[in-house]
Amino acid sequence: MTLAELLPSTGCSTAPVLEAGLWPDGTRLDGQDLVIGGVSAAQLAARFGTPCQVLDESTVRARARAFRAALPDAEVVFAGKSLPCPEVYRWMADEGLSLDVSSAGELALAKAAGVPGDRILLHGNVKTGEDLKAALEHGVSRIVVDSFDEIAQLGALARHGQEVMIRVTPGVDAHTHAAIATGVEDQKFGFSLASGAALEAVLRVVEQPSLRLVGLHCHIGSQVRHVASYEEAARRMAGLIASCGVRIEQLDLGGGFCAPYLPGESSFDLFGFAQRVRGTLNYECALHRVPVPRLLIEPGRAIVANAGVTLYRVCAVKEGTTRTFVAVDGGMSDNPRPALYGAKYAVRLVGRGGRPKPVTVVGRHCEAGDVLADTVLLPADVHAGDLLAVPVTGAYHHALASNYNQVGRPPVVAVRDGVARPIVRRETEEDLLRRYL
Ligand SMILES: *Cc1c(COP(=O)(O)O)cnc(C)c1O
């Protein structure tokens, strides 16, 4: 922590500071206003209303480029579920990334964005007949199979030479929340390496004349902090490649690279990852005398999370017996992550400073668990009409939004070089009514 960051908490300075590492690149303070992508947050709220999800295009593109630069010979695949939006998919394609989707719906967005089939992978522990047919129709180059049922079903549906990968559960504990730890044994994703199911899946795919096995895949979880977790996954997957008995051309180590959500948390060590995972893979493949496969990785959160900021308007302030509740015009419908896995956020009041006090920021929904941020510091005189900004809302916010209480989902507004442009519009009552018969 720098001296400048310490000063406000000691009450020695009134100069506002921005928490390092959480906000989109280039975000700055203009007096007490927040400027994101060259656009004032106060003006964004006035023009587009609240809640509003702001997305800094330059930050998204810069992070996509950083992954490509760190691993120039790997295929970098954007995890499309983290921010499903055709315009964002176009930015990724522009930056040379491929795309993974996990349903016919996400594939429809990819098609709308003009992403060609040979740059798309299809994932999912359940793929319905419709998902598989849509993928075959669009010529999705790689389908990552996740069960024996799916291998049989896809084998019957596919034309000759459909490329597939096999999702493996390598038994690596990535030390993350149980709800997002997808690499440990005894869970719904993938074929277990330890039980021999993964090897059996290889045999089953090879038996299907319409399928061509091109690779193995694993995804050990999300918000993974330690490079060592990926090294362990690479080591185990190399062992599996050696015991397959068939040539494995591609190894996909999935996504999960962490993003900082709170002051003091660090970004993922991308450089360390690139060096150490490459090294491990080369070493293990030499040891087992198998050719080194082409590496794929699938970042989602690490590319888009810190590019997003959500703006809310304070609607009411209420004193509880032990806490002050600050209620805003959004909540678990635009951000269910605190309720789903206890996710924590920083919150900032835009437009005013003042002596801070701890408050609990809550949403508008009919659940006591609709808490956006428990115990954050806001100016003590926070009141209805104030504007709040919550950083690190680019990943799994738009994606996880619902219209609980028939609250329309917020827009996503892209900002870049002082220009704001909606890329997802606000959901209206008309949108809601359209589905009711
Ligand atoms: C969700 C997911 C990802 C992306 O995870 P992040 O934590 O957003 O990086 C990558 N691959 C697969 C298979 C996934 O399910």
The ligand as an SDF file (V2000), in Angstrom:
LIG
                    3D

 15 15  0  0  0  0  0  0  0  0999 V2000
  -16.2960  -20.6070  -17.1050 C   0  0  0  0  0  0  0  0  0  0  0  0
  -15.2970  -21.2980  -17.9190 C   0  0  0  0  0  0  0  0  0  0  0  0
  -14.1340  -20.6280  -18.3140 C   0  0  0  0  0  0  0  0  0  0  0  0
  -13.7860  -19.2260  -17.8860 C   0  0  0  0  0  0  0  0  0  0  0  0
  -13.5830  -19.0990  -16.5190 O   0  0  0  0  0  0  0  0  0  0  0  0
  -13.0470  -17.6900  -15.9410 P   0  0  0  0  0  0  0  0  0  0  0  0
  -13.0160  -17.9100  -14.4850 O   0  0  0  0  0  0  0  0  0  0  0  0
  -14.0460  -16.6550  -16.3320 O   0  0  0  0  0  0  0  0  0  0  0  0
  -11.7270  -17.4420  -16.5500 O   0  0  0  0  0  0  0  0  0  0  0  0
  -13.2640  -21.2940  -19.1570 C   0  0  0  0  0  0  0  0  0  0  0  0
  -13.5080  -22.5630  -19.5620 N   0  0  0  0  0  0  0  0  0  0  0  0
  -14.6090  -23.2470  -19.1620 C   0  0  0  0  0  0  0  0  0  0  0  0
  -14.8280  -24.6150  -19.6560 C   0  0  0  0  0  0  0  0  0  0  0  0
  -15.5280  -22.6430  -18.3280 C   0  0  0  0  0  0  0  0  0  0  0  0
  -16.6050  -23.3120  -17.9350 O   0  0  0  0  0  0  0  0  0  0  0  0
  1  2  1  0
  2  3  1  0
  2 14  2  0
  3  4  1  0
  3 10  2  0
  4  5  1  0
  5  6  1  0
  6  7  2  0
  6  8  1  0
  6  9  1  0
 10 11  1  0
 11 12  2  0
 12 13  1  0
 12 14  1  0
 14 15  1  0
M  END
$$$$
